[in-house]
Amino acid sequence: MSALAKLYSDSEINERRIQQSKTALDDIWNLLTLAQKVALNKLNHFGYQLAFTRALDGTYLAIAICDGVTATIDFEGSVNLNPKVAIR
């Protein structure tokens, strides 16, 4: 049994991961332009969730995923539902 498991219960560990994950998504959200935030909010109604961003020519490309389907949102808020983005 690891030392971490001795100090924290499973529920405490999971709660810490959720908090860290929320903080990371908040940091990503703050990188987006207003146009990207509006477009992402519209995609959220269809089940898309912000996954990560990629730096692109001084701006960020937002990547959203829904049931394994990827969408990208450029800095102007244009949505591409069939992007050529490799996700590992």
PDB file of N, CA, C and O in Angstrom:
ATOM      1  N   MET A   1       0.856  -1.182   0.000  1.00  0.00           N
ATOM      2  CA  MET A   1       0.000   0.000   0.000  1.00  0.00           C
ATOM      3  C   MET A   1       0.897   1.238   0.000  1.00  0.00           C
ATOM      4  O   MET A   1       1.849   1.319   0.776  1.00  0.00           O
ATOM      5  N   SER A   2       0.596   2.182  -0.855  1.00  0.00           N
ATOM      6  CA  SER A   2       1.449   3.365  -0.943  1.00  0.00           C
ATOM      7  C   SER A   2       1.211   4.306   0.223  1.00  0.00           C
ATOM      8  O   SER A   2       0.191   4.240   0.908  1.00  0.00           O
ATOM      9  N   ALA A   3       2.174   5.175   0.426  1.00  0.00           N
ATOM     10  CA  ALA A   3       2.062   6.152   1.513  1.00  0.00           C
ATOM     11  C   ALA A   3       0.893   7.095   1.278  1.00  0.00           C
ATOM     12  O   ALA A   3       0.223   7.512   2.223  1.00  0.00           O
ATOM     13  N   LEU A   4       0.648   7.433   0.005  1.00  0.00           N
ATOM     14  CA  LEU A   4      -0.464   8.325  -0.317  1.00  0.00           C
ATOM     15  C   LEU A   4      -1.791   7.673   0.051  1.00  0.00           C
ATOM     16  O   LEU A   4      -2.677   8.334   0.593  1.00  0.00           O
ATOM     17  N   ALA A   5      -1.934   6.399  -0.236  1.00  0.00           N
ATOM     18  CA  ALA A   5      -3.158   5.684   0.081  1.00  0.00           C
ATOM     19  C   ALA A   5      -3.374   5.611   1.592  1.00  0.00           C
ATOM     20  O   ALA A   5      -4.514   5.601   2.057  1.00  0.00           O
ATOM     21  N   LYS A   6      -2.281   5.558   2.358  1.00  0.00           N
ATOM     22  CA  LYS A   6      -2.406   5.523   3.808  1.00  0.00           C
ATOM     23  C   LYS A   6      -2.882   6.866   4.350  1.00  0.00           C
ATOM     24  O   LYS A   6      -3.612   6.914   5.340  1.00  0.00           O
ATOM     25  N   LEU A   7      -2.472   7.957   3.705  1.00  0.00           N
ATOM     26  CA  LEU A   7      -2.823   9.283   4.201  1.00  0.00           C
ATOM     27  C   LEU A   7      -4.223   9.726   3.779  1.00  0.00           C
ATOM     28  O   LEU A   7      -4.902  10.421   4.535  1.00  0.00           O
ATOM     29  N   TYR A   8      -4.657   9.336   2.591  1.00  0.00           N
ATOM     30  CA  TYR A   8      -5.931   9.794   2.054  1.00  0.00           C
ATOM     31  C   TYR A   8      -6.803   8.606   1.670  1.00  0.00           C
ATOM     32  O   TYR A   8      -6.313   7.598   1.162  1.00  0.00           O
ATOM     33  N   SER A   9      -8.086   8.738   1.915  1.00  0.00           N
ATOM     34  CA  SER A   9      -9.012   7.707   1.461  1.00  0.00           C
ATOM     35  C   SER A   9      -9.249   7.872  -0.041  1.00  0.00           C
ATOM     36  O   SER A   9      -8.870   8.892  -0.617  1.00  0.00           O
ATOM     37  N   ASP A  10      -9.872   6.879  -0.679  1.00  0.00           N
ATOM     38  CA  ASP A  10     -10.153   6.942  -2.109  1.00  0.00           C
ATOM     39  C   ASP A  10     -11.005   8.156  -2.461  1.00  0.00           C
ATOM     40  O   ASP A  10     -10.753   8.819  -3.468  1.00  0.00           O
ATOM     41  N   SER A  11     -12.005   8.451  -1.646  1.00  0.00           N
ATOM     42  CA  SER A  11     -12.883   9.587  -1.940  1.00  0.00           C
ATOM     43  C   SER A  11     -12.124  10.903  -1.840  1.00  0.00           C
ATOM     44  O   SER A  11     -12.379  11.822  -2.618  1.00  0.00           O
ATOM     45  N   GLU A  12     -11.193  11.006  -0.893  1.00  0.00           N
ATOM     46  CA  GLU A  12     -10.399  12.230  -0.764  1.00  0.00           C
ATOM     47  C   GLU A  12      -9.470  12.404  -1.961  1.00  0.00           C
ATOM     48  O   GLU A  12      -9.286  13.520  -2.446  1.00  0.00           O
ATOM     49  N   ILE A  13      -8.885  11.306  -2.438  1.00  0.00           N
ATOM     50  CA  ILE A  13      -8.001  11.366  -3.600  1.00  0.00           C
ATOM     51  C   ILE A  13      -8.792  11.791  -4.829  1.00  0.00           C
ATOM     52  O   ILE A  13      -8.351  12.662  -5.579  1.00  0.00           O
ATOM     53  N   ASN A  14      -9.966  11.179  -5.045  1.00  0.00           N
ATOM     54  CA  ASN A  14     -10.807  11.536  -6.188  1.00  0.00           C
ATOM     55  C   ASN A  14     -11.242  12.988  -6.125  1.00  0.00           C
ATOM     56  O   ASN A  14     -11.276  13.663  -7.153  1.00  0.00           O
ATOM     57  N   GLU A  15     -11.573  13.482  -4.942  1.00  0.00           N
ATOM     58  CA  GLU A  15     -11.982  14.875  -4.783  1.00  0.00           C
ATOM     59  C   GLU A  15     -10.833  15.816  -5.142  1.00  0.00           C
ATOM     60  O   GLU A  15     -11.050  16.848  -5.777  1.00  0.00           O
ATOM     61  N   ARG A  16      -9.617  15.465  -4.739  1.00  0.00           N
ATOM     62  CA  ARG A  16      -8.455  16.290  -5.065  1.00  0.00           C
ATOM     63  C   ARG A  16      -8.230  16.324  -6.570  1.00  0.00           C
ATOM     64  O   ARG A  16      -7.894  17.375  -7.117  1.00  0.00           O
ATOM     65  N   ARG A  17      -8.410  15.180  -7.256  1.00  0.00           N
ATOM     66  CA  ARG A  17      -8.239  15.122  -8.707  1.00  0.00           C
ATOM     67  C   ARG A  17      -9.277  15.994  -9.402  1.00  0.00           C
ATOM     68  O   ARG A  17      -8.951  16.694 -10.361  1.00  0.00           O
ATOM     69  N   ILE A  18     -10.512  15.961  -8.936  1.00  0.00           N
ATOM     70  CA  ILE A  18     -11.566  16.781  -9.524  1.00  0.00           C
ATOM     71  C   ILE A  18     -11.235  18.256  -9.350  1.00  0.00           C
ATOM     72  O   ILE A  18     -11.403  19.037 -10.287  1.00  0.00           O
ATOM     73  N   GLN A  19     -10.772  18.649  -8.179  1.00  0.00           N
ATOM     74  CA  GLN A  19     -10.413  20.044  -7.930  1.00  0.00           C
ATOM     75  C   GLN A  19      -9.265  20.470  -8.832  1.00  0.00           C
ATOM     76  O   GLN A  19      -9.294  21.568  -9.387  1.00  0.00           O
ATOM     77  N   GLN A  20      -8.249  19.616  -8.989  1.00  0.00           N
ATOM     78  CA  GLN A  20      -7.126  19.943  -9.852  1.00  0.00           C
ATOM     79  C   GLN A  20      -7.584  20.033 -11.296  1.00  0.00           C
ATOM     80  O   GLN A  20      -7.146  20.918 -12.032  1.00  0.00           O
ATOM     81  N   SER A  21      -8.460  19.129 -11.709  1.00  0.00           N
ATOM     82  CA  SER A  21      -8.977  19.128 -13.070  1.00  0.00           C
ATOM     83  C   SER A  21      -9.779  20.397 -13.335  1.00  0.00           C
ATOM     84  O   SER A  21      -9.648  20.995 -14.403  1.00  0.00           O
ATOM     85  N   LYS A  22     -10.610  20.817 -12.375  1.00  0.00           N
ATOM     86  CA  LYS A  22     -11.405  22.033 -12.534  1.00  0.00           C
ATOM     87  C   LYS A  22     -10.501  23.251 -12.638  1.00  0.00           C
ATOM     88  O   LYS A  22     -10.755  24.148 -13.442  1.00  0.00           O
ATOM     89  N   THR A  23      -9.453  23.287 -11.835  1.00  0.00           N
ATOM     90  CA  THR A  23      -8.502  24.396 -11.890  1.00  0.00           C
ATOM     91  C   THR A  23      -7.826  24.443 -13.253  1.00  0.00           C
ATOM     92  O   THR A  23      -7.649  25.523 -13.817  1.00  0.00           O
ATOM     93  N   ALA A  24      -7.447  23.296 -13.786  1.00  0.00           N
ATOM     94  CA  ALA A  24      -6.803  23.240 -15.099  1.00  0.00           C
ATOM     95  C   ALA A  24      -7.753  23.741 -16.181  1.00  0.00           C
ATOM     96  O   ALA A  24      -7.338  24.496 -17.060  1.00  0.00           O
ATOM     97  N   LEU A  25      -9.022  23.333 -16.133  1.00  0.00           N
ATOM     98  CA  LEU A  25      -9.994  23.794 -17.130  1.00  0.00           C
ATOM     99  C   LEU A  25     -10.254  25.292 -16.986  1.00  0.00           C
ATOM    100  O   LEU A  25     -10.456  25.982 -17.985  1.00  0.00           O
ATOM    101  N   ASP A  26     -10.252  25.796 -15.761  1.00  0.00           N
ATOM    102  CA  ASP A  26     -10.409  27.241 -15.558  1.00  0.00           C
ATOM    103  C   ASP A  26      -9.247  27.996 -16.192  1.00  0.00           C
ATOM    104  O   ASP A  26      -9.439  29.049 -16.800  1.00  0.00           O
ATOM    105  N   ASP A  27      -8.042  27.453 -16.046  1.00  0.00           N
ATOM    106  CA  ASP A  27      -6.868  28.086 -16.657  1.00  0.00           C
ATOM    107  C   ASP A  27      -6.976  28.085 -18.175  1.00  0.00           C
ATOM    108  O   ASP A  27      -6.643  29.075 -18.827  1.00  0.00           O
ATOM    109  N   ILE A  28      -7.445  26.968 -18.740  1.00  0.00           N
ATOM    110  CA  ILE A  28      -7.626  26.889 -20.194  1.00  0.00           C
ATOM    111  C   ILE A  28      -8.705  27.870 -20.636  1.00  0.00           C
ATOM    112  O   ILE A  28      -8.526  28.578 -21.627  1.00  0.00           O
ATOM    113  N   TRP A  29      -9.819  27.919 -19.918  1.00  0.00           N
ATOM    114  CA  TRP A  29     -10.931  28.820 -20.243  1.00  0.00           C
ATOM    115  C   TRP A  29     -10.443  30.268 -20.304  1.00  0.00           C
ATOM    116  O   TRP A  29     -10.873  31.033 -21.167  1.00  0.00           O
ATOM    117  N   ASN A  30      -9.558  30.637 -19.401  1.00  0.00           N
ATOM    118  CA  ASN A  30      -9.050  32.015 -19.360  1.00  0.00           C
ATOM    119  C   ASN A  30      -8.163  32.355 -20.549  1.00  0.00           C
ATOM    120  O   ASN A  30      -7.925  33.534 -20.813  1.00  0.00           O
ATOM    121  N   LEU A  31      -7.665  31.354 -21.275  1.00  0.00           N
ATOM    122  CA  LEU A  31      -6.851  31.598 -22.464  1.00  0.00           C
ATOM    123  C   LEU A  31      -7.702  31.917 -23.693  1.00  0.00           C
ATOM    124  O   LEU A  31      -7.199  32.478 -24.667  1.00  0.00           O
ATOM    125  N   LEU A  32      -8.979  31.565 -23.652  1.00  0.00           N
ATOM    126  CA  LEU A  32      -9.840  31.708 -24.816  1.00  0.00           C
ATOM    127  C   LEU A  32     -10.302  33.145 -25.033  1.00  0.00           C
ATOM    128  O   LEU A  32     -10.417  33.931 -24.092  1.00  0.00           O
ATOM    129  N   THR A  33     -10.563  33.464 -26.298  1.00  0.00           N
ATOM    130  CA  THR A  33     -11.132  34.772 -26.621  1.00  0.00           C
ATOM    131  C   THR A  33     -12.627  34.737 -26.313  1.00  0.00           C
ATOM    132  O   THR A  33     -13.198  33.669 -26.094  1.00  0.00           O
ATOM    133  N   LEU A  34     -13.248  35.901 -26.299  1.00  0.00           N
ATOM    134  CA  LEU A  34     -14.680  35.974 -26.059  1.00  0.00           C
ATOM    135  C   LEU A  34     -15.441  35.201 -27.140  1.00  0.00           C
ATOM    136  O   LEU A  34     -16.412  34.506 -26.839  1.00  0.00           O
ATOM    137  N   ALA A  35     -15.008  35.320 -28.382  1.00  0.00           N
ATOM    138  CA  ALA A  35     -15.663  34.609 -29.487  1.00  0.00           C
ATOM    139  C   ALA A  35     -15.584  33.099 -29.285  1.00  0.00           C
ATOM    140  O   ALA A  35     -16.554  32.391 -29.559  1.00  0.00           O
ATOM    141  N   GLN A  36     -14.446  32.597 -28.812  1.00  0.00           N
ATOM    142  CA  GLN A  36     -14.299  31.171 -28.551  1.00  0.00           C
ATOM    143  C   GLN A  36     -15.210  30.729 -27.408  1.00  0.00           C
ATOM    144  O   GLN A  36     -15.805  29.653 -27.464  1.00  0.00           O
ATOM    145  N   LYS A  37     -15.317  31.550 -26.385  1.00  0.00           N
ATOM    146  CA  LYS A  37     -16.171  31.213 -25.245  1.00  0.00           C
ATOM    147  C   LYS A  37     -17.633  31.134 -25.661  1.00  0.00           C
ATOM    148  O   LYS A  37     -18.356  30.240 -25.221  1.00  0.00           O
ATOM    149  N   VAL A  38     -18.071  32.057 -26.502  1.00  0.00           N
ATOM    150  CA  VAL A  38     -19.462  32.051 -26.983  1.00  0.00           C
ATOM    151  C   VAL A  38     -19.717  30.800 -27.822  1.00  0.00           C
ATOM    152  O   VAL A  38     -20.732  30.127 -27.644  1.00  0.00           O
ATOM    153  N   ALA A  39     -18.796  30.489 -28.737  1.00  0.00           N
ATOM    154  CA  ALA A  39     -18.946  29.313 -29.592  1.00  0.00           C
ATOM    155  C   ALA A  39     -18.937  28.030 -28.758  1.00  0.00           C
ATOM    156  O   ALA A  39     -19.728  27.121 -29.009  1.00  0.00           O
ATOM    157  N   LEU A  40     -18.055  27.956 -27.780  1.00  0.00           N
ATOM    158  CA  LEU A  40     -17.985  26.778 -26.924  1.00  0.00           C
ATOM    159  C   LEU A  40     -19.257  26.622 -26.107  1.00  0.00           C
ATOM    160  O   LEU A  40     -19.729  25.504 -25.901  1.00  0.00           O
ATOM    161  N   ASN A  41     -19.808  27.721 -25.645  1.00  0.00           N
ATOM    162  CA  ASN A  41     -21.059  27.671 -24.901  1.00  0.00           C
ATOM    163  C   ASN A  41     -22.178  27.085 -25.768  1.00  0.00           C
ATOM    164  O   ASN A  41     -23.001  26.313 -25.276  1.00  0.00           O
ATOM    165  N   LYS A  42     -22.212  27.444 -27.044  1.00  0.00           N
ATOM    166  CA  LYS A  42     -23.209  26.882 -27.962  1.00  0.00           C
ATOM    167  C   LYS A  42     -22.975  25.385 -28.160  1.00  0.00           C
ATOM    168  O   LYS A  42     -23.928  24.607 -28.210  1.00  0.00           O
ATOM    169  N   LEU A  43     -21.708  24.981 -28.271  1.00  0.00           N
ATOM    170  CA  LEU A  43     -21.392  23.563 -28.434  1.00  0.00           C
ATOM    171  C   LEU A  43     -21.744  22.757 -27.185  1.00  0.00           C
ATOM    172  O   LEU A  43     -22.100  21.582 -27.275  1.00  0.00           O
ATOM    173  N   ASN A  44     -21.641  23.397 -26.023  1.00  0.00           N
ATOM    174  CA  ASN A  44     -21.982  22.716 -24.766  1.00  0.00           C
ATOM    175  C   ASN A  44     -23.423  22.211 -24.779  1.00  0.00           C
ATOM    176  O   ASN A  44     -23.724  21.189 -24.163  1.00  0.00           O
ATOM    177  N   HIS A  45     -24.309  22.913 -25.472  1.00  0.00           N
ATOM    178  CA  HIS A  45     -25.711  22.495 -25.551  1.00  0.00           C
ATOM    179  C   HIS A  45     -25.858  21.167 -26.290  1.00  0.00           C
ATOM    180  O   HIS A  45     -26.857  20.468 -26.120  1.00  0.00           O
ATOM    181  N   PHE A  46     -24.866  20.817 -27.111  1.00  0.00           N
ATOM    182  CA  PHE A  46     -24.886  19.560 -27.853  1.00  0.00           C
ATOM    183  C   PHE A  46     -24.024  18.494 -27.186  1.00  0.00           C
ATOM    184  O   PHE A  46     -23.841  17.407 -27.735  1.00  0.00           O
ATOM    185  N   GLY A  47     -23.496  18.802 -26.002  1.00  0.00           N
ATOM    186  CA  GLY A  47     -22.721  17.826 -25.248  1.00  0.00           C
ATOM    187  C   GLY A  47     -21.212  17.957 -25.357  1.00  0.00           C
ATOM    188  O   GLY A  47     -20.486  17.184 -24.733  1.00  0.00           O
ATOM    189  N   TYR A  48     -20.722  18.914 -26.134  1.00  0.00           N
ATOM    190  CA  TYR A  48     -19.268  19.097 -26.253  1.00  0.00           C
ATOM    191  C   TYR A  48     -18.721  19.722 -24.987  1.00  0.00           C
ATOM    192  O   TYR A  48     -19.348  20.586 -24.376  1.00  0.00           O
ATOM    193  N   GLN A  49     -17.532  19.264 -24.604  1.00  0.00           N
ATOM    194  CA  GLN A  49     -16.828  19.792 -23.440  1.00  0.00           C
ATOM    195  C   GLN A  49     -15.431  20.221 -23.846  1.00  0.00           C
ATOM    196  O   GLN A  49     -14.774  19.545 -24.637  1.00  0.00           O
ATOM    197  N   LEU A  50     -14.980  21.336 -23.311  1.00  0.00           N
ATOM    198  CA  LEU A  50     -13.626  21.813 -23.571  1.00  0.00           C
ATOM    199  C   LEU A  50     -12.637  20.780 -23.052  1.00  0.00           C
ATOM    200  O   LEU A  50     -12.710  20.366 -21.895  1.00  0.00           O
ATOM    201  N   ALA A  51     -11.714  20.366 -23.911  1.00  0.00           N
ATOM    202  CA  ALA A  51     -10.722  19.355 -23.519  1.00  0.00           C
ATOM    203  C   ALA A  51      -9.355  19.982 -23.288  1.00  0.00           C
ATOM    204  O   ALA A  51      -8.729  19.754 -22.253  1.00  0.00           O
ATOM    205  N   PHE A  52      -8.889  20.780 -24.262  1.00  0.00           N
ATOM    206  CA  PHE A  52      -7.584  21.422 -24.147  1.00  0.00           C
ATOM    207  C   PHE A  52      -7.461  22.473 -25.232  1.00  0.00           C
ATOM    208  O   PHE A  52      -8.364  22.642 -26.050  1.00  0.00           O
ATOM    209  N   THR A  53      -6.338  23.180 -25.236  1.00  0.00           N
ATOM    210  CA  THR A  53      -6.045  24.155 -26.278  1.00  0.00           C
ATOM    211  C   THR A  53      -4.696  23.828 -26.894  1.00  0.00           C
ATOM    212  O   THR A  53      -3.870  23.129 -26.306  1.00  0.00           O
ATOM    213  N   ARG A  54      -4.498  24.347 -28.082  1.00  0.00           N
ATOM    214  CA  ARG A  54      -3.189  24.260 -28.739  1.00  0.00           C
ATOM    215  C   ARG A  54      -2.785  25.664 -29.156  1.00  0.00           C
ATOM    216  O   ARG A  54      -3.586  26.429 -29.693  1.00  0.00           O
ATOM    217  N   ALA A  55      -1.519  25.987 -28.895  1.00  0.00           N
ATOM    218  CA  ALA A  55      -1.000  27.280 -29.331  1.00  0.00           C
ATOM    219  C   ALA A  55      -0.869  27.258 -30.845  1.00  0.00           C
ATOM    220  O   ALA A  55      -0.381  26.287 -31.423  1.00  0.00           O
ATOM    221  N   LEU A  56      -1.309  28.339 -31.484  1.00  0.00           N
ATOM    222  CA  LEU A  56      -1.310  28.403 -32.939  1.00  0.00           C
ATOM    223  C   LEU A  56      -1.073  29.842 -33.372  1.00  0.00           C
ATOM    224  O   LEU A  56      -1.982  30.668 -33.291  1.00  0.00           O
ATOM    225  N   ASP A  57       0.133  30.152 -33.830  1.00  0.00           N
ATOM    226  CA  ASP A  57       0.465  31.490 -34.347  1.00  0.00           C
ATOM    227  C   ASP A  57       0.095  32.619 -33.385  1.00  0.00           C
ATOM    228  O   ASP A  57      -0.495  33.617 -33.800  1.00  0.00           O
ATOM    229  N   GLY A  58       0.435  32.470 -32.121  1.00  0.00           N
ATOM    230  CA  GLY A  58       0.184  33.522 -31.132  1.00  0.00           C
ATOM    231  C   GLY A  58      -1.225  33.522 -30.571  1.00  0.00           C
ATOM    232  O   GLY A  58      -1.550  34.362 -29.731  1.00  0.00           O
ATOM    233  N   THR A  59      -2.068  32.604 -31.012  1.00  0.00           N
ATOM    234  CA  THR A  59      -3.418  32.465 -30.473  1.00  0.00           C
ATOM    235  C   THR A  59      -3.599  31.020 -30.015  1.00  0.00           C
ATOM    236  O   THR A  59      -2.663  30.223 -30.078  1.00  0.00           O
ATOM    237  N   TYR A  60      -4.769  30.695 -29.567  1.00  0.00           N
ATOM    238  CA  TYR A  60      -5.046  29.342 -29.108  1.00  0.00           C
ATOM    239  C   TYR A  60      -6.205  28.755 -29.892  1.00  0.00           C
ATOM    240  O   TYR A  60      -7.192  29.433 -30.179  1.00  0.00           O
ATOM    241  N   LEU A  61      -6.067  27.487 -30.230  1.00  0.00           N
ATOM    242  CA  LEU A  61      -7.122  26.726 -30.870  1.00  0.00           C
ATOM    243  C   LEU A  61      -7.762  25.885 -29.770  1.00  0.00           C
ATOM    244  O   LEU A  61      -7.091  25.072 -29.136  1.00  0.00           O
ATOM    245  N   ALA A  62      -9.055  26.082 -29.547  1.00  0.00           N
ATOM    246  CA  ALA A  62      -9.765  25.332 -28.513  1.00  0.00           C
ATOM    247  C   ALA A  62     -10.226  24.001 -29.096  1.00  0.00           C
ATOM    248  O   ALA A  62     -10.737  23.947 -30.215  1.00  0.00           O
ATOM    249  N   ILE A  63     -10.044  22.930 -28.331  1.00  0.00           N
ATOM    250  CA  ILE A  63     -10.444  21.596 -28.740  1.00  0.00           C
ATOM    251  C   ILE A  63     -11.552  21.132 -27.795  1.00  0.00           C
ATOM    252  O   ILE A  63     -11.365  21.091 -26.579  1.00  0.00           O
ATOM    253  N   ALA A  64     -12.707  20.784 -28.367  1.00  0.00           N
ATOM    254  CA  ALA A  64     -13.835  20.282 -27.585  1.00  0.00           C
ATOM    255  C   ALA A  64     -14.170  18.878 -28.079  1.00  0.00           C
ATOM    256  O   ALA A  64     -14.010  18.569 -29.260  1.00  0.00           O
ATOM    257  N   ILE A  65     -14.638  18.033 -27.162  1.00  0.00           N
ATOM    258  CA  ILE A  65     -14.926  16.643 -27.504  1.00  0.00           C
ATOM    259  C   ILE A  65     -16.310  16.255 -26.979  1.00  0.00           C
ATOM    260  O   ILE A  65     -16.703  16.639 -25.877  1.00  0.00           O
ATOM    261  N   CYS A  66     -17.040  15.485 -27.795  1.00  0.00           N
ATOM    262  CA  CYS A  66     -18.336  14.930 -27.395  1.00  0.00           C
ATOM    263  C   CYS A  66     -18.428  13.506 -27.930  1.00  0.00           C
ATOM    264  O   CYS A  66     -18.427  13.299 -29.143  1.00  0.00           O
ATOM    265  N   ASP A  67     -18.506  12.548 -27.057  1.00  0.00           N
ATOM    266  CA  ASP A  67     -18.627  11.134 -27.444  1.00  0.00           C
ATOM    267  C   ASP A  67     -17.581  10.720 -28.478  1.00  0.00           C
ATOM    268  O   ASP A  67     -17.889  10.005 -29.431  1.00  0.00           O
ATOM    269  N   GLY A  68     -16.356  11.170 -28.285  1.00  0.00           N
ATOM    270  CA  GLY A  68     -15.269  10.804 -29.185  1.00  0.00           C
ATOM    271  C   GLY A  68     -15.194  11.637 -30.452  1.00  0.00           C
ATOM    272  O   GLY A  68     -14.287  11.446 -31.261  1.00  0.00           O
ATOM    273  N   VAL A  69     -16.135  12.560 -30.640  1.00  0.00           N
ATOM    274  CA  VAL A  69     -16.138  13.436 -31.812  1.00  0.00           C
ATOM    275  C   VAL A  69     -15.475  14.753 -31.415  1.00  0.00           C
ATOM    276  O   VAL A  69     -15.814  15.354 -30.395  1.00  0.00           O
ATOM    277  N   THR A  70     -14.528  15.185 -32.237  1.00  0.00           N
ATOM    278  CA  THR A  70     -13.738  16.379 -31.932  1.00  0.00           C
ATOM    279  C   THR A  70     -14.232  17.580 -32.726  1.00  0.00           C
ATOM    280  O   THR A  70     -14.618  17.460 -33.888  1.00  0.00           O
ATOM    281  N   ALA A  71     -14.212  18.737 -32.079  1.00  0.00           N
ATOM    282  CA  ALA A  71     -14.510  20.009 -32.738  1.00  0.00           C
ATOM    283  C   ALA A  71     -13.416  20.991 -32.342  1.00  0.00           C
ATOM    284  O   ALA A  71     -12.898  20.934 -31.227  1.00  0.00           O
ATOM    285  N   THR A  72     -13.070  21.884 -33.248  1.00  0.00           N
ATOM    286  CA  THR A  72     -12.099  22.933 -32.930  1.00  0.00           C
ATOM    287  C   THR A  72     -12.776  24.291 -33.067  1.00  0.00           C
ATOM    288  O   THR A  72     -13.721  24.464 -33.837  1.00  0.00           O
ATOM    289  N   ILE A  73     -12.267  25.246 -32.301  1.00  0.00           N
ATOM    290  CA  ILE A  73     -12.769  26.616 -32.357  1.00  0.00           C
ATOM    291  C   ILE A  73     -11.563  27.534 -32.462  1.00  0.00           C
ATOM    292  O   ILE A  73     -10.719  27.562 -31.567  1.00  0.00           O
ATOM    293  N   ASP A  74     -11.479  28.287 -33.556  1.00  0.00           N
ATOM    294  CA  ASP A  74     -10.345  29.195 -33.718  1.00  0.00           C
ATOM    295  C   ASP A  74     -10.574  30.481 -32.935  1.00  0.00           C
ATOM    296  O   ASP A  74     -11.623  30.657 -32.315  1.00  0.00           O
ATOM    297  N   PHE A  75      -9.594  31.379 -32.962  1.00  0.00           N
ATOM    298  CA  PHE A  75      -9.644  32.587 -32.135  1.00  0.00           C
ATOM    299  C   PHE A  75     -10.787  33.520 -32.518  1.00  0.00           C
ATOM    300  O   PHE A  75     -11.179  34.372 -31.721  1.00  0.00           O
ATOM    301  N   GLU A  76     -11.332  33.371 -33.737  1.00  0.00           N
ATOM    302  CA  GLU A  76     -12.473  34.195 -34.172  1.00  0.00           C
ATOM    303  C   GLU A  76     -13.808  33.562 -33.817  1.00  0.00           C
ATOM    304  O   GLU A  76     -14.859  34.155 -34.061  1.00  0.00           O
ATOM    305  N   GLY A  77     -13.779  32.357 -33.242  1.00  0.00           N
ATOM    306  CA  GLY A  77     -15.002  31.679 -32.853  1.00  0.00           C
ATOM    307  C   GLY A  77     -15.570  30.768 -33.919  1.00  0.00           C
ATOM    308  O   GLY A  77     -16.675  30.249 -33.761  1.00  0.00           O
ATOM    309  N   SER A  78     -14.832  30.561 -35.012  1.00  0.00           N
ATOM    310  CA  SER A  78     -15.293  29.660 -36.071  1.00  0.00           C
ATOM    311  C   SER A  78     -15.129  28.211 -35.620  1.00  0.00           C
ATOM    312  O   SER A  78     -14.060  27.802 -35.168  1.00  0.00           O
ATOM    313  N   VAL A  79     -16.202  27.451 -35.750  1.00  0.00           N
ATOM    314  CA  VAL A  79     -16.214  26.060 -35.313  1.00  0.00           C
ATOM    315  C   VAL A  79     -15.980  25.151 -36.500  1.00  0.00           C
ATOM    316  O   VAL A  79     -16.584  25.327 -37.558  1.00  0.00           O
ATOM    317  N   ASN A  80     -15.098  24.173 -36.323  1.00  0.00           N
ATOM    318  CA  ASN A  80     -14.846  23.142 -37.314  1.00  0.00           C
ATOM    319  C   ASN A  80     -15.229  21.813 -36.691  1.00  0.00           C
ATOM    320  O   ASN A  80     -14.578  21.350 -35.754  1.00  0.00           O
ATOM    321  N   LEU A  81     -16.293  21.193 -37.213  1.00  0.00           N
ATOM    322  CA  LEU A  81     -16.762  19.919 -36.663  1.00  0.00           C
ATOM    323  C   LEU A  81     -16.078  18.716 -37.298  1.00  0.00           C
ATOM    324  O   LEU A  81     -16.345  17.576 -36.918  1.00  0.00           O
ATOM    325  N   ASN A  82     -15.197  18.965 -38.265  1.00  0.00           N
ATOM    326  CA  ASN A  82     -14.460  17.891 -38.911  1.00  0.00           C
ATOM    327  C   ASN A  82     -12.980  18.280 -39.044  1.00  0.00           C
ATOM    328  O   ASN A  82     -12.441  18.334 -40.150  1.00  0.00           O
ATOM    329  N   PRO A  83     -12.332  18.551 -37.900  1.00  0.00           N
ATOM    330  CA  PRO A  83     -10.942  19.012 -37.948  1.00  0.00           C
ATOM    331  C   PRO A  83      -9.968  17.875 -38.233  1.00  0.00           C
ATOM    332  O   PRO A  83     -10.277  16.702 -38.021  1.00  0.00           O
ATOM    333  N   LYS A  84      -8.810  18.240 -38.707  1.00  0.00           N
ATOM    334  CA  LYS A  84      -7.733  17.273 -38.915  1.00  0.00           C
ATOM    335  C   LYS A  84      -6.728  17.439 -37.775  1.00  0.00           C
ATOM    336  O   LYS A  84      -5.600  17.889 -37.974  1.00  0.00           O
ATOM    337  N   VAL A  85      -7.166  17.066 -36.592  1.00  0.00           N
ATOM    338  CA  VAL A  85      -6.357  17.169 -35.383  1.00  0.00           C
ATOM    339  C   VAL A  85      -6.128  15.765 -34.846  1.00  0.00           C
ATOM    340  O   VAL A  85      -7.076  15.011 -34.629  1.00  0.00           O
ATOM    341  N   ALA A  86      -4.874  15.423 -34.635  1.00  0.00           N
ATOM    342  CA  ALA A  86      -4.551  14.114 -34.072  1.00  0.00           C
ATOM    343  C   ALA A  86      -4.584  14.193 -32.562  1.00  0.00           C
ATOM    344  O   ALA A  86      -3.875  14.996 -31.957  1.00  0.00           O
ATOM    345  N   ILE A  87      -5.414  13.351 -31.954  1.00  0.00           N
ATOM    346  CA  ILE A  87      -5.522  13.316 -30.498  1.00  0.00           C
ATOM    347  C   ILE A  87      -5.046  11.952 -30.043  1.00  0.00           C
ATOM    348  O   ILE A  87      -5.499  10.917 -30.531  1.00  0.00           O
ATOM    349  N   ARG A  88      -4.113  11.977 -29.088  1.00  0.00           N
ATOM    350  CA  ARG A  88      -3.562  10.711 -28.583  1.00  0.00           C
ATOM    351  C   ARG A  88      -4.366  10.219 -27.416  1.00  0.00           C
ATOM    352  O   ARG A  88      -4.058   9.168 -26.853  1.00  0.00           O
TER     353      ARG A  88
END
